[in-house]
Amino acid sequence: MADILRVKAERDELGINWSWVDKSMYGRRIIIEQMVNEEIKDGDVWHAELIDMGGSGAKQFVSLRLVSKIQELKPWQRLKELPDHWFDQDDLENVLIWLNNSIPVRLIGPSGTGKTQFGYALSRALGWQTPCKVDVSTIKQANDIFGMNAAEDGSTFFARSALFDYIERAIIAYKQGLDTIFLVIFDEINRVHSKSNQNLHGLFDGTRQVTINTSDRQGFRTIILPPNMAFLATMNENHAGTFELDASIKSRFQPVKVGYMPEAMETRRLVDTEQITEEVAQTIVKAAWFLRRAYMKGELSEVPDFRACRSTALLIRYKQVPTVEMGLIKGFLAHYQGELKFDQDGNFIPTPHTDVAKAYSALKMANKDLKKKLEEAVA
C-alpha cells in the first residue's frame, strides 16, 4: 500500500505553494509531480501519494501525487488580514472563529481605533450582509431593541425596529440554506441602560432567545435567533458608561483589546485620503502619538484619534492656517478644556492651569526640534 501524506495549499501572488500537515515531514521540500484537474484554493488540505524522496540536509525533497481533497476552508478561514485595518493576525483569526461559532465578541479600546468600522470591513471582506448597528443608549428595556408599541386610529400595534427586520431576513436566509452571516453591532455597549441589562441576557447565551411584551393581539413575542447571526460589541477603554455594564453581559462577550493604528499606516492613510505631503502627515501623526502617550500616563483628559488627525490635515490642506504648527493647535488643542488665544503676531497664548496648556506643553516636549520640523514640513 502506497504511503499517503497530507499537504496544505497556500496561494500567493506567484501561485500555489505547499506545506506539510504531517509534522514528521517538516523541512522537506514538496514537489507535486502530478496536479489534478480541479480548482485548488488557499488553505485546502489534500491527501497525496508518496512517489519519491531523497536529498540530504537542507536539500531533502519529497515527490507527491495529489489524490483527494480532505478539507476545503470556508472564506472566513482563509482571511488573514483586512485591507487598511491593523488587527493582529492572531486576534483576527480568533474573532473569526468566535463569531462563526456563535460566541459574541466585545472590542475594547480607545475612541477612534476603528472598533465599529472593523465590523463593516469584516463583512465587506467576507461577503456577509451589511451589519445592523444598534444604538444601545436608546435602549431602556428589551422591547426597545426590537420595536415599540404604537397607536393609530384608536388601535394599538407593534412597530418593528430595523433590528427586528434584520433578524427576520436572517431567519429566511437560514431556512433557505443561504451561506451568509448577519452581523449585529452593539456600539458602545457600556452605555446600555441598567434596566435592560438582564432582559438582554437571552440574546447572548445558549438559548439565543428573548420574550418581549407587545401591545398587539398576541400580547407577547418570542424572538429566536438563527445560527447565522453574530454579535459584535464595542466599548471604549477606561469608560464605564452611563450605567455599569452587567457582569453577565460582560461574561457573554469574549473581550478583545484594540489599539491605535500604527504610525506608518496612519501616515499613509492621511496622505491617501487628505492629499497632503508625507512630511506633513508624519508631523501630524507624531504629534498625535505624543498626546496619546501623555493621555496614557494620565497627564491629559482627552486623546486625539484618527478623526482629529484628519481634521487637522484638512485645515492644512485647504490653507486655513499659515503653518502646520497652527494647524496642530487648532486641530488638536480645541478638544481640551481652555481657550485658544493668539496674540497679534499669531503666537499661541495658553491659558494657565488648563488642559489646553498641558496639551500645548506636551506638544512642545514631543521633540526638541519639533518646531524646526514643523517649519520644514510646511515649507
C-alpha positions in Angstrom: 0.0 0.0 0.0 1.4 3.4 -1.0 2.3 5.9 1.7 -0.3 8.7 1.9 0.7 12.0 3.4 -1.2 15.3 4.0 -0.3 18.7 2.5 -1.9 22.1 2.6 -2.2 24.6 -0.3 -1.0 28.2 0.3 -1.7 30.7 -2.5 0.2 33.9 -3.1 0.8 36.3 -6.0 3.2 33.8 -7.6 0.8 30.8 -7.5 0.3 27.8 -5.1 2.8 26.7 -2.6 2.5 23.6 -0.5 3.3 23.0 3.2 3.2 19.9 5.4 0.3 19.0 7.6 2.2 16.0 8.9 4.8 17.3 11.3 7.2 14.4 10.8 7.8 15.7 7.2 8.7 19.3 8.2 11.9 20.6 6.5 11.5 18.6 3.3 10.7 20.5 0.1 7.5 19.4 -1.6 7.4 18.6 -5.3 4.0 17.9 -6.8 4.6 15.5 -9.7 1.0 15.4 -10.9 -1.7 18.1 -10.4 -5.4 17.5 -10.6 -8.0 18.9 -13.0 -9.7 20.7 -10.1 -9.6 24.2 -8.6 -7.2 24.4 -5.6 -8.0 27.1 -3.1 -5.8 28.7 -0.5 -6.0 26.6 2.7 -7.2 23.4 1.1 -5.8 20.2 2.6 -5.1 17.2 0.4 -4.1 13.5 0.7 -1.1 12.9 -1.5 0.7 9.7 -2.5 4.4 9.4 -1.9 6.2 8.9 -5.1 9.9 9.5 -4.3 12.1 11.2 -1.7 15.7 12.0 -1.5 18.4 14.5 -0.8 20.1 15.3 2.4 20.2 18.1 5.0 18.5 21.3 3.8 18.1 19.8 0.3 15.7 17.0 1.2 12.8 16.7 -1.1 9.6 14.6 -1.4 7.7 14.0 -4.7 4.0 13.6 -4.4 0.9 12.9 -6.4 -2.4 14.6 -5.3 -5.1 12.1 -4.6 -8.1 13.5 -2.8 -9.1 16.7 -1.1 -9.7 16.4 2.7 -10.8 19.8 3.6 -11.9 23.0 1.8 -11.6 26.0 4.0 -14.5 28.5 4.2 -13.8 32.1 3.2 -13.6 33.2 6.8 -10.9 30.6 7.5 -8.8 31.9 4.6 -8.9 35.6 5.7 -5.5 36.6 7.1 -5.8 40.4 7.1 -8.2 43.2 6.5 -7.2 46.0 4.0 -6.4 49.2 5.8 -7.1 47.7 9.2 -4.5 47.0 11.8 -5.9 43.9 13.6 -3.2 41.5 14.8 -3.5 38.3 12.6 -3.9 36.1 15.6 -6.7 38.3 17.0 -8.4 38.4 13.6 -8.4 34.6 13.4 -9.6 34.3 16.9 -12.5 36.8 16.3 -13.5 34.9 13.1 -13.5 31.6 15.0 -15.7 33.0 17.8 -18.2 34.8 15.5 -18.6 31.8 13.3 -19.3 29.6 16.4 -22.0 31.9 17.9 -19.7 33.5 20.5 -20.3 37.3 20.8 -17.2 39.4 20.7 -16.6 42.7 22.6 -13.9 45.0 21.2 -12.3 47.2 23.8 -10.1 50.2 23.0 -9.7 54.0 23.0 -12.1 56.1 20.9 -11.2 56.3 17.2 -9.4 53.0 17.0 -11.7 51.6 14.3 -13.7 49.3 16.5 -17.1 49.9 14.8 -15.6 50.1 11.3 -13.9 46.7 11.9 -17.3 45.0 11.7 -18.2 46.7 8.4 -14.7 45.9 7.0 -15.0 42.3 8.0 -18.5 42.0 6.4 -17.3 43.5 3.2 -14.2 41.3 3.0 -16.3 38.1 3.6 -19.3 39.0 1.6 -21.5 39.0 4.7 -24.6 41.1 4.9 -24.2 44.8 5.8 -24.1 44.9 9.6 -27.1 46.3 11.6 -25.7 48.8 14.1 -27.7 49.2 17.3 -27.5 52.5 19.3 -27.7 51.0 22.8 -28.1 54.4 24.5 -31.7 54.4 23.3 -32.5 51.0 24.9 -34.4 51.4 28.2 -35.9 47.9 28.1 -35.7 44.8 26.0 -38.7 45.9 23.9 -36.8 48.9 22.6 -34.3 46.9 20.7 -37.0 45.2 18.7 -39.5 48.0 18.2 -42.1 49.9 20.1 -45.8 49.8 20.9 -47.7 52.4 19.0 -51.3 53.6 18.4 -53.1 54.8 15.3 -56.8 55.4 14.6 -57.8 54.1 18.0 -55.9 50.7 17.7 -52.5 49.7 19.0 -49.8 47.8 17.2 -46.2 46.9 17.5 -43.9 48.9 15.3 -40.9 46.8 14.4 -37.3 48.1 14.6 -34.6 47.8 11.9 -33.1 45.0 14.0 -36.3 43.1 14.1 -36.5 43.2 10.3 -32.8 42.3 10.1 -33.4 39.2 12.2 -36.3 38.2 10.0 -34.1 38.4 7.0 -31.5 36.2 8.7 -34.2 33.6 9.6 -35.4 33.5 5.9 -31.8 33.1 4.7 -31.1 30.3 7.2 -34.2 28.4 6.2 -33.3 28.7 2.5 -29.8 27.4 3.2 -28.1 30.6 2.1 -24.4 30.7 3.2 -24.1 34.2 4.7 -23.7 35.9 8.1 -25.8 38.7 9.6 -23.7 40.7 12.0 -25.2 42.9 14.7 -23.0 45.6 16.2 -23.9 46.9 19.6 -22.0 50.2 19.5 -20.6 51.4 22.9 -22.4 48.6 24.8 -21.3 50.1 28.1 -23.9 52.8 27.6 -26.8 50.3 27.7 -29.5 51.3 30.3 -29.2 49.3 33.6 -32.9 48.3 33.4 -32.4 46.5 30.1 -29.2 44.6 31.1 -30.9 41.5 32.4 -33.5 41.4 29.7 -30.9 41.1 27.0 -29.1 38.0 28.6 -31.1 35.6 26.5 -29.8 37.0 23.2 -26.2 36.2 24.0 -26.5 32.8 25.9 -27.1 29.3 24.6 -30.8 29.8 24.2 -30.4 32.8 21.9 -34.0 33.9 22.5 -35.9 36.6 24.4 -39.6 37.2 25.0 -40.9 40.8 24.8 -44.3 42.3 25.6 -46.3 43.8 22.7 -49.5 45.8 22.5 -51.0 43.8 19.6 -53.5 41.0 20.0 -50.8 38.4 20.7 -49.5 40.4 23.7 -46.0 39.0 23.5 -43.4 37.7 21.1 -40.5 35.3 21.5 -37.6 36.3 19.4 -35.4 33.2 18.5 -32.1 34.0 16.7 -31.0 31.7 13.8 -27.4 30.3 13.8 -26.3 32.7 11.0 -26.5 35.7 13.3 -23.3 37.0 15.0 -22.8 39.8 17.6 -20.0 42.3 17.9 -20.0 44.9 20.6 -17.7 47.9 21.1 -16.6 49.6 24.3 -14.3 52.5 24.9 -11.4 51.6 27.2 -11.5 53.2 30.7 -15.0 54.4 30.1 -17.6 52.9 32.4 -20.5 54.5 30.5 -23.7 55.9 31.9 -24.5 52.7 33.7 -22.3 49.9 34.9 -22.3 47.1 32.3 -23.9 44.0 33.8 -21.4 41.3 34.7 -23.4 38.6 33.0 -23.4 40.7 29.8 -19.6 41.1 30.1 -19.2 37.3 30.5 -21.2 36.5 27.4 -18.9 38.6 25.2 -15.4 37.5 24.5 -13.2 40.6 25.1 -10.6 41.6 22.5 -8.3 44.6 23.0 -7.9 47.0 20.1 -5.1 49.6 19.9 -4.3 52.7 17.9 -3.5 52.5 14.2 0.3 52.0 13.7 2.1 55.3 12.9 3.1 54.2 9.4 -0.4 53.2 8.4 -1.9 56.3 9.9 0.5 58.4 8.0 -0.2 56.6 4.7 -3.9 56.9 5.2 -3.6 60.7 5.8 -1.6 61.0 2.6 -4.0 59.0 0.6 -7.3 60.4 1.9 -6.4 64.1 2.5 -3.9 64.7 -0.3 -1.2 66.2 1.9 2.6 65.5 1.7 4.1 62.6 3.6 6.2 65.0 5.7 3.1 66.9 6.9 1.3 63.7 7.6 4.2 62.3 9.6 4.3 65.6 11.6 0.6 65.4 12.4 0.7 61.7 13.4 3.9 62.1 15.6 2.2 65.0 17.4 -1.0 62.9 17.9 1.0 60.0 19.2 2.8 62.2 21.8 -0.5 63.4 23.0 -1.8 59.8 23.2 1.2 58.8 25.3 0.6 61.7 27.6 -3.1 60.6 27.9 -2.0 57.0 28.7 0.2 58.4 31.5 -2.8 60.2 33.0 -1.4 63.6 32.1 -4.2 64.6 29.8 -8.0 64.1 29.9 -8.6 63.7 26.2 -6.9 61.8 23.4 -6.7 62.7 19.7 -7.9 59.9 17.4 -7.6 59.5 13.6 -10.6 61.7 13.1 -8.7 64.5 14.8 -5.7 63.8 12.6 -8.0 64.1 9.5 -9.5 67.4 10.8 -6.0 68.8 11.3 -4.9 67.7 7.9 -7.9 69.4 6.2 -7.0 72.7 7.8 -3.5 72.5 6.4 -4.6 71.1 3.0 -7.1 74.0 2.5 -4.6 76.6 3.8 -6.9 77.6 6.7 -3.8 78.0 8.8 -0.5 79.7 8.0 1.7 77.0 9.4 1.5 73.3 10.3 2.1 74.3 13.9 -1.1 76.5 13.9 -2.9 73.5 12.3 -1.9 71.3 15.2 -3.0 73.8 17.7 -6.5 74.4 16.1 -7.0 70.8 15.1 -5.8 69.0 18.3 -6.0 71.5 21.2 -9.6 72.5 20.6 -10.5 69.2 22.1 -9.2 70.2 25.5 -10.7 72.5 28.2 -9.5 76.1 27.9 -9.4 78.9 25.4 -7.4 79.1 22.2 -5.9 82.6 22.4 -3.4 84.1 19.9 -1.5 87.4 20.1 -1.3 89.9 17.2 1.6 88.0 15.7 -0.3 84.8 15.7 1.5 83.2 18.6 -0.5 80.9 20.8 -1.1 82.0 24.4 -2.2 79.0 26.5 -4.5 79.8 29.5 -2.6 78.8 32.6 -3.7 75.7 34.6 -6.0 74.4 31.9 -6.0 71.2 29.9 -5.1 73.2 26.8 -1.9 74.5 28.5 -1.0 70.9 29.5 -1.6 69.6 25.9 0.4 72.5 24.5 3.3 71.7 26.8 3.1 68.1 25.7 3.3 69.1 22.1 6.3 71.2 22.7 8.0 68.4 24.6 7.3 65.9 21.8 10.7 66.5 20.2 13.4 69.0 20.9 13.4 70.1 17.3 9.6 69.7 16.7 9.2 73.4 15.8 12.0 73.1 13.3 10.4 70.0 11.7 7.1 71.7 11.5 8.5 74.8 9.7 10.5 72.5 7.3 7.3 70.5 6.6 5.1 73.5 5.7 7.9 75.0 3.5 
